[in-house]
Amino acid sequence: MINTDDLKNTLLEEKARLMLELSGVGHENPEIEGDWQPSAPDLNIPTADINDTADSMEAFEEAAAIEVELEARLLEVDSALSRIEAGTYGICRICGSAIEDARLHANPAAPTCIAHREG
């Protein structure tokens, strides 16, 4: 039997870590709740060397890729927390069976059982 309280605490800790990491590479979109955007570099530096500008653009592209992955995981964590509140946590969204304890301990945000895992 899964201990939902422990897994909820794990999810809340992961959410806090994800928010901290996201704030390092982006900022919250004020127009869409829960949406993040990568922070753009300042390219309006009059004395900027073309190599410095290229480095800034490369850093932005890397931050954007990281932001996308972190935001996707944050959505998974938030969804799992919502399922806990709704009383549907630990139930496979595809077949309705209980999600294995080992799977939930490995990935507390898992929405499916092992048989229906994606990827």
N, C-alpha and C positions, 0 to 999 in steps of 0.2 A: 504494500500500500504506500502510495507516495505521500510525502509530507509537503503539502501545498505551501505551508507557511515558510519552510526553508527555501523552497524553490522560488517563492515570491520574493524573498529577501535577496536571493541570488540574482533574480531578474532586476530588482531595483538597484542593486549595486552595479550591475552591468549597464543599466540605463544611465546612471550617474557618470560612469566611465566614458560611455559613448558620447554623452553631452559634452564632457570636458574635451574629448578628442575632437569632436566636431567644432567646438569653439576655437580650436587651434588652426583649423583649415578653412573655416567658413563662418557664416553668420546666419541667424534665423531670418527667414523671409517674413517681413512684417505684414505682408498681404495674405499669406496662406499659413494658417496655424500648422505647426509641425513640419514645415518645409524648411530645408536648409539650402544655402547657396554657397559655392566656394567664394572666398574673398579674392577679389581681383588686385593685382599689383598696381602701384602707381606708375603709369607709363608717361606721365606728363613732366618728366624731369628734363629740363632744357639741355643739361650737359651730359645726359646719359649716352654712354657708348653703345653702339649697336649690339655688342656682345652682352652688355649688361641687360639691355632690353630683351635679348633672346633668352638669357638666363632667367629673367623674370617671367617670361611667357612659359618657359619649360617648368618652372616651379609652380605656376598657376595650373598648368595641365596636370601635374602630379597631384596637387591639392584637390583638384576637381575629381580626379579618379578616386582618391581616398575618401572624399566627401560622399560620393555616390555609394560606396561600399558601407561606410559607417551609417549613413542615413537608412539604407536598406535594412541593416541589422537592427537599428533603432525601431523601425516599423515592426519588425518581427517581435522584438521585445515588448513593445507597446501592445501589440495584438495579443501576446500571451498574457500580459497583465489584465487586459480586458476580458479574456476568457476566464481568468481566475475570478474576477468580479462577477461574471455572468454565471459562474458555476459550470462552465463547459470545458474547463482546463483538463488536459489529460485524456481527451476524447478525440480520436482521429477524425479529421474533418471530411475524410473520404468515405470510410466504412463505418464510422460510429463506434468502433471498438476502443477499448482502453489502450492508450499509448504505453508501451513498456517502460517500467521504472528506469531501466538502464538507459533508454533513449532520452528520457526527460532529465536524468542526471547528467548525461553527456551534453545535451542541448535543451535547456529548460524552455526555450521558445519553440520547440518542435510542434508543428501543427498536425503531424500525421504519425501513424505507427511506422514501424520499421518496414513493413511490407509496402507501404505507400510513400515512403520518403522520396523526395525529388532529387535528381542528380545522381 
